[in-house]
Amino acid sequence: MHRLNAWFRRHPVVVDSGWALLVLMLGVLAAVESTGVPGSPLPSWKHYTGLAVAFLLPALMVVRRRWPDATTAAAVVLGLGQVAFGVDPNASSIAYLVFAYTGAAFGHAWTSRLALAASLAAGPLTLWRLTPPDQRGDGYKAVFLAALMTTPFVLCWAWGRLTRVRRAYLVELEDRAARLERERDAQAQVAVAAERARIARELHDVVAHNVSVMIVQADGAAYVLDSSPQQAKEALGTIASTGRQALAEMRRLLGVLRTADTAGEYVPQPGVEELPELLEQVRTAGLPVDFTATGEVRELPRGLELTVYRIVQEALTNVRKHGGPNARAKVAVDFRPADLEVLVEDDGRGSTREQLVGGADGLGHGLIGMRERVGMVSGSLDVGPRPGGGFRIRAVLPLRTPK
């Protein structure tokens, strides 16, 4: 039954044709019956006009949904013609109720107003022109009969208006659902893009740090290979362990891309407690680093800890790449009541403008990622030359979520 109803909704002309056929049969039978009564007068032009109307009204019903304005106007003209020429209504006149509904439900505003005006005038005009004088009555009786004849037309018009409002409401609901679905898809795409950008920053930090350590160790191993085989062996071991660590982190990050449903489960992330291990790795690579921590050390949110770790990692990577052979670095972490300050500075030769603003071949992309990380936690970042030479990076990260 549901499929049948759905098929009828998709093919309204079939339904209208069925009703039109029924109205046609009733109209033709009524016309034939009126002429077949013994003693009835010979058919007059009014009879043939009524028979023509009995054919025209069902024909208009078939196409009423395709051309609601034209069919409603044509029905009004036919009705006025019947009243003007005194053509008696028959069973086919029930079609006028259908067009009162059609004008209100499917037509434009002017069609709906025309259908309402015709509905209100149907009762009085029928009573005035087509009802015998002895059956009209006078006074209250005439008013009552006119209102009684008008009521079905007005009810059909009101039903049509209700159908129009309901249909508009359903269309609005569908549009709203489609709009919400588009917005949800757009938000999902933005979230995916943000996640991929975050993972790209993670990969940059991992690859840049570990590869630079491996390069330094490989250069050192090649330099002392003949004179000190033991030191070369230790350097090669450092290269191997650093490579394995980089590979493990890259697998972890790329695994997040492959399994979107586990995007929040790739813990633990490196944090402040891993800073001594990171600094020891940097010292092993040949960069002297001093570390100080002041203030009341306390537990931080995992996202903030990861930001601190990546800032220090990227800053020390930049020192190894751009600081020069005799550079020294200093890392200071200050736990304050409302925020956390991370200061990384060196006494090397500093950075170029391209490295500060982001130039070609990846130059400066680490600092760009650092600014994005700090911005994600509503912090501030200050990078630039250090007084007296070298380079400094200072990040202030709030410990409370801003209201």
VENMOLIN-V134149 format. One record per backbone hydrogen bond with DSSP energy under -1.0 kcal/mol. NH is the residue of the N-H (numbers start at 1). CO is the residue of the C=O. E is the energy in kcal/mol with one decimal. If there is no record, write none. Layout:
nh->(NH NH)
co->(CO CO)
e->(E E)
This chain:
nh->(5 6 7 8 9 10 11 15 16 17 18 19 20 21 22 23 24 25 26 27 28 29 30 31 32 33 34 36 40 48 49 50 51 52 53 54 55 56 57 59 60 61 62 67 71 72 73 74 75 76 77 78 79 80 81 82 83 84 85 87 93 94 95 96 97 99 100 101 102 103 104 105 106 112 113 114 115 116 117 118 119 120 121 122 125 126 127 128 129 130 135 141 143 144 145 146 147 148 149 150 151 154 155 156 157 158 159 160 161 162 163 164 165 166 167 168 169 170 171 172 173 174 175 176 177 178 179 180 181 182 183 184 185 186 187 188 189 190 191 192 193 194 195 196 197 198 199 200 201 202 203 204 205 206 207 208 209 210 211 212 213 214 215 216 217 218 219 220 221 222 223 224 228 232 233 234 235 236 237 238 239 240 241 242 243 244 245 246 247 248 249 250 251 252 253 254 255 256 257 258 259 262 263 265 267 274 275 278 279 280 281 282 283 284 285 286 287 290 292 294 305 306 307 308 309 310 311 312 313 314 315 316 317 318 319 320 321 322 323 329 330 331 332 333 334 335 336 340 341 342 343 344 345 346 347 349 356 357 358 359 363 365 368 369 370 371 372 373 374 375 376 378 379 380 382 384 386 389 392 393 394 395 396 397 399)
co->(1 2 3 4 5 6 7 11 12 13 14 15 16 17 18 19 20 21 22 23 24 25 26 27 28 29 30 32 37 44 45 46 47 48 49 50 51 52 53 55 56 57 58 63 67 68 69 70 71 72 73 74 75 76 77 78 79 80 81 82 90 91 92 93 94 95 96 97 98 99 100 101 102 108 109 110 111 112 113 114 115 116 117 118 121 122 123 124 125 126 132 138 139 140 141 142 143 144 145 146 147 150 151 152 153 154 155 156 157 158 159 160 161 162 163 164 165 166 167 168 169 170 171 172 173 174 175 176 177 178 179 180 181 182 183 184 185 186 187 188 189 190 191 192 193 194 195 196 197 198 199 200 201 202 203 204 205 206 207 208 209 210 211 212 213 214 215 216 217 218 219 220 224 228 229 230 231 232 233 234 235 236 237 238 239 240 241 242 243 244 245 246 247 248 249 250 251 252 253 254 255 259 260 262 265 271 272 274 275 276 277 278 279 280 281 283 282 329 331 333 301 302 303 304 305 306 307 308 309 310 311 312 313 314 315 316 317 318 319 288 345 290 343 292 341 294 339 397 334 395 332 393 330 391 328 323 352 353 354 363 360 362 364 365 366 367 368 369 370 371 372 375 374 396 394 392 390 386 384 344 382 342 380 340 338)
e->(-2.5 -2.4 -2.3 -2.3 -2.1 -1.6 -1.0 -1.1 -2.7 -2.5 -1.9 -2.2 -2.6 -2.3 -1.8 -2.5 -2.6 -2.3 -2.2 -2.5 -2.8 -2.5 -2.2 -2.1 -2.8 -2.5 -1.8 -1.1 -2.1 -1.8 -2.3 -2.6 -2.1 -2.2 -2.4 -1.9 -1.0 -2.4 -2.5 -1.4 -2.3 -1.9 -1.5 -2.2 -2.3 -2.0 -2.3 -2.5 -2.3 -2.1 -2.3 -2.4 -2.5 -2.7 -2.4 -2.5 -2.2 -2.9 -2.5 -2.1 -2.0 -1.4 -2.1 -1.6 -1.1 -1.7 -1.7 -1.8 -2.4 -2.4 -1.2 -2.4 -2.7 -2.3 -2.3 -2.3 -2.7 -2.1 -2.6 -2.5 -2.1 -2.5 -1.8 -1.2 -2.3 -2.2 -2.5 -2.1 -2.8 -1.9 -1.8 -1.3 -2.0 -2.7 -2.6 -2.5 -2.5 -2.5 -2.3 -1.7 -2.0 -2.2 -2.7 -2.2 -2.3 -2.7 -2.4 -2.0 -2.2 -2.4 -2.3 -2.3 -2.6 -2.6 -2.6 -2.6 -2.3 -2.4 -2.4 -2.4 -2.4 -2.5 -2.7 -2.7 -2.7 -2.7 -2.7 -2.9 -2.3 -2.5 -2.7 -2.7 -2.5 -2.6 -2.8 -2.4 -2.4 -2.5 -2.6 -2.5 -2.6 -2.7 -2.5 -2.7 -2.4 -2.4 -2.5 -2.4 -2.1 -2.3 -2.9 -2.4 -2.5 -2.7 -3.0 -2.8 -2.1 -2.3 -2.5 -1.6 -2.0 -2.4 -2.5 -2.3 -2.6 -2.6 -2.6 -2.4 -2.7 -2.3 -1.7 -2.0 -2.7 -1.9 -2.4 -2.3 -2.3 -2.4 -2.0 -2.3 -2.4 -2.4 -2.5 -2.7 -2.5 -2.4 -2.3 -2.6 -2.6 -2.4 -2.3 -2.4 -2.4 -2.1 -2.4 -2.8 -2.0 -1.0 -1.0 -1.4 -1.6 -1.4 -1.3 -1.9 -1.4 -1.3 -1.7 -2.1 -2.9 -2.3 -2.0 -2.1 -2.6 -2.3 -1.4 -1.7 -1.8 -2.0 -2.1 -2.5 -2.5 -2.4 -1.7 -2.2 -2.5 -2.6 -2.1 -2.2 -2.6 -2.8 -2.5 -2.5 -2.0 -2.2 -1.7 -2.2 -1.9 -2.8 -2.5 -2.4 -2.5 -3.4 -2.7 -2.4 -2.7 -2.9 -2.2 -2.4 -2.3 -3.0 -2.9 -2.8 -2.1 -2.4 -1.5 -1.1 -1.2 -2.4 -1.9 -1.8 -1.9 -1.7 -1.8 -2.4 -2.0 -2.4 -2.0 -2.3 -2.5 -2.6 -1.8 -1.6 -2.7 -2.2 -2.9 -1.7 -1.5 -2.4 -2.4 -2.9 -2.8 -2.8 -2.5 -3.1 -2.7)
